[in-house]
Amino acid sequence: MFSHHVSRHPSSLTIGRRAFPGRAFARSLAVVSLLLGGGWMSARSAETPKPGGSVVIAMDPAGLSILNTELTSLSPALYIADIWADGLMARDGAGKRVPHVATSWTVSDDGKTYTFNLRKGLKWSDGQPFSSADVVFTLTQFAKYNTYLSKIVPLITKVEAPDDATVVIALSQPLAAALDLFDKENFPLMPKHIYEGTDIPTNPANRKPVGLGPFMFESWEQGRSLSFVRNPYYWDQPKPYLDKVLVALIPNAQQLLNALIQGEVDWVQLDFSQIQRAQEAAKNGKIKVIKIEINAPERSSLDFNMRRQPMSDVKVRQALFLATDRNRINADAYRGLAFPATSAIPEQFKELNDPSVNYDKLYPFDPQKAAALLDEAGYKMQDGKRFSVELTYIATSPFDAIAKSLAAQWKEVGVDVRLAGLDSQIWLDKVYRKNDFDISLISLTGRSDPTLGVDRSFICNDAHVPYTNPTGYCNRELDRIAAEAGASPTPQRRALYKQYEEIVARDLNEITLTNAPTYNAVATKFKNLDAQFDIAFNEHPNWAEAWLPEDAR
């Protein structure tokens, strides 16, 4: 989400060198549904879901090269995955698990065996039958590519499908977050008949997916738009009610909101720079801003490449933390809507976070103390500079603003920062595959449990798994504590995570800057929006619940 200047009243939206013809384009999607009829409806019938109509959602396409979220964790693909993909279970607005492809599940008394009972008679969006074999195939063949599933793979001793509607997974030891790993966000199901015998990372289905979600892939016009049409085989009939979902790719935060305000698109995830303006625009009643109250912690973080000097020196890492005004970063990048993170374990995990480990007290903004630590580490000020570092990040919001804020702050203590804002794929390769960086800036979700979203920042990463600890830091004691915490009942976990927090606060291979909420904005012409946005933990609208009155199409 970029912040380049654009006209506030465009007659069309330009993407690359192509023109996106605004409202006319959005309305053209509803032509077929308009032919279904219209006219007067009684007040009662108006509240009964009617099939037909379309929704246009818009997003920044930064990094969108594939749609298969078993292979990527970038946000645009995650937003889109809820439209076409599905999993064993999902989360409601209170964060509780609800059945999707699985109707029920049981966990053995020893916490090692998970049995999933699947819906019968399901079909993939291409009409081919779905069965337990697809679940087994997804787990056994995709896990090595999936940042989150890689956590459970070493613990799996057996995966069986005793019949077409049952899957049994056995672990060598309990894992407190195992069920979380099997929700549709972390474990979208993939079709065995499409991927078996192929090179999974290069399979064309990664760009033209076949799934179990409410809509099915229709087309992708690179750099411009994607379209999805109603999946006639969706398990939750008569949903979805809409005929079509169009995804407009608009690489500019201000332009995204312009399109929504002018009625050219119907949904955006708001950049923080645009929230206040969206709230003002919502006063006309045509759009509304929705804060996702229960969401996975979204935390901006800095990874230090400890293979290199001076990042290999813990005093330097501590000094850079002391030289960082995180309240200023919140103001510069998040418009005051985020808050400084206090430890490695997110504050949202109330039963697990130990508040006695507090970055605000351990590393308060103190440039003088930072300078003294840098002197102590042997990096004296010479001609107004101590050393130079390159700060690498994806060139989009909020990273641009965070990087500039950090560069200005660290300059005050004599650290020269070269900003390297990159394309997401180049950044991914540079940081996680080649480890060719000094300091990397990223926002990582904590998911629903530290085992999923936090451990990956600190545990040893010998396999160079993307979005997993790229710093070269490897502390076997921390790994042991993380494994024990992941396998323990909730009452015993907080004491273990206190030790975890203390080790991370001491070693600082990564520092966590802020913790941010999520805001969506949506056109109010849709009915059933309360149900549509009854979502949690980083899941996004799948458009199965929403419907349009005929006079709004």
Summary of the structure (lengths in Angstrom):
residues: 553
radius of gyration: 24.0
end to end distance: 28.6
largest distance: 79.4
contacts: 1904
relative contact order: 0.16
helix: 33%
strand: 22%
